[in-house]
C-alpha cells in the first residue's frame, strides 16, 4: 500500500493544519523519504501543540476536540513512522479505516487503530508484539491485534495471562513469516 493512498482517505477531524496536504498539492504520484521525514516532524510538532492546549483547556467541548485531534495526529505519526521504516510505497496492505458515515469519535477511533496496525505490521518485531485488545468471550479470553479474527493476529486462553502468552507466540510466528532479508524493504508479505 502506498502512503499517498492512505493520505487521500485520512483527513483531520477538524481544520488542524495544512502541513499534510502540502506534498500532495503538487499532484505527485509518490513521496520521497525527505517528504515523509518533513511530514513526520510537522505532525509531531502539531501533536505536541495539541497536547499542550489539551492540558490547558477549560471546557468539555475543548477537551473532546483536542482528544480527537490528538488521536488523529497520533495515527498520522504512526503511519509516517511506518513509511520511514519501510518506505512510503511499501506500507502493509490493510483495509482503510471506516470514516465516512461514522460518528466523529468512532471515525477517530478507527483512524487511531489503523495507524497502530500499520506501524505494528511495518516494523514486524517478533519479540515486541503491538498492543492487542483483550476481551472475554464466553469462558475464554482472547487478545486481538487487527480489525478482526480473519485479518488480525490473535491468541486465546483460559485466563488473561494465558491469552496474552498465546498472542505473543502467535505474533512471533506471524512476524517471522513476514520478515525478509532484503535490505531496505523492512517487513513485507
N, C-alpha and C positions, 0 to 999 in steps of 0.2 A: 504494500500500500504506500502511496506517496503522501508526503506531508501536505502538498498543495490540495490534495483531495480532502484531507481532514479539515484543513483551514477553510475550505469553501463551505463546509457544513457548520462548523463551530462558530458561534457568534457570541459576543459578550452579552450577559443578561440585561445590561443597560448600556448606556453610552459611556464606556470606560475611557478608551484612548483610541488613537488611530495607528498605534505602532504596529499592530498585527497586519493591517491592510496594506501598509506601505510597500513591502516587497511584491505583493500580488497585484498592485495597481499598474505595474509595468507589463502586465499580460505575459508573464514568463511561465514557461511550462515547468520549470524546475527552480529550486532554491539551492544556492551554494552553501557550503559549510560556513562561510562568513555571514551569510544572511541568517542562518539558523542561530549562530552564536550571538549576533546582534539582537535578534528577536528574543532570545533567552535572557540576555542582560536586561532588555527593556521590560520583559514580563516579570522578572524577579524584582526589579525596581518598583514597578507598579504594584506588585504583591506586597512589598514592604510598606508602601504608602497606604494601601488599603488596610493592612494590619494596624498601622498607627492610627488611622482615622477610626477604625473599628473600636480600638481601645478607648477612644475619647468620645464615642457617640453618646447621645443623651436620650434617644427615643427608641422605641421598639421598631418602628419603621426603618430607622437608620441601621439598627442592629441587623435586621434581616437583609437589607440591601447590601451592607458590607459583607455579610456572611455569604451571600450569593456571588458577589464579585470575587471574594477570596477563593471560593470553591472553583469558579471558572478559571481564575489565574493559576491556581494550583494544578488543575488539569492541563492547562496550556504549558506550564513549566515542565510537567511530567512528559508531555508529548514532545516538546522541544529537546529535553534531555535525551529521550529515546532517539530522536533524529540525530543528535550529536553522536550518540553511541554507535548507531548502525547506518547512518546516512539518511538523508531526507527522502530517498526513493526506495528504502528497504525496510520500512516500518512493518510490524506484524499485520497480517490481514485479519481484521476483526470487523464485525458488523458495526457500522457507525451508530453512535448513540441516538436514541429517540429523543428528539427535542420538539419537533412540530406537533402541535395539538396537545402537548403535555402542559400541566400547570407549571409555573415557573420553578418552584422548588424541586419538583420531580425532574424537570429537564436539567437543572443544575446538577442534581444528584447523578443523573445518567452520564452527564459530561465528566463529572469528577471521577466516577468509577471507570469510565472509558480511558481517561488519562492514566489512572493507576494500572489498568490492564495493559495498555500499550507499553508503558515503561517496564512493567514486570516481565512482559514477554520479550521485549527488546534486549534486556540485559541478561536474561536466562542464567542466573547464577544458581547452580543446583543446590548449593548449601544455604542460600538465603531466599526462601520462598516469599513471595509477596503476601501481604496481609489478606487473609481469607475471611469470609463471612461464616460465623459459627451459628448453627441452628439445630434445634432438637426436632426430630421427625419421628413421631411415634415413640418407640423405646430406644431409638438410636440417635446419636449425634452426628452431624455432618459439617465439614468445612468445605467451602466452595470458593474458588477464585475463578471468576469468569461470569459470563452472562447467564449460563445455565449448565446443567449436568452434561449435556451433549458437547458443548463447546469449551467448557472450562476444565479445571483440574480440581479433583475433589478427593476427600478421604472420609471414612466413616468409622465409628467405634461406639462402644457401649458408654463411654464417658467422654467429656470434652477433651481430656488429655489424650485418650486413645484416638479420637478423631483427628486431633492435631498431629499426632505422630504418623497416622495413616496419610494425612495430607502432605506432610513433609516428605514422606517416602514417594508418594505419587508425583510430587513436584520434582524431586531429584530425577526420577525416571523420565518425566516429561522434558525437563530442561536438558538432560544429557542427550536425549533423542533429537533435540532441536539444534544442538551445537554443531558448528562446523569448524574446520581448522583453516579455512580460507582467511587470510589476513585482510582486515579492513571491512569485513561484512558483518561482524558481530554474529548474533544467532539468527539463523534463517531456517525456515521449514524445509 
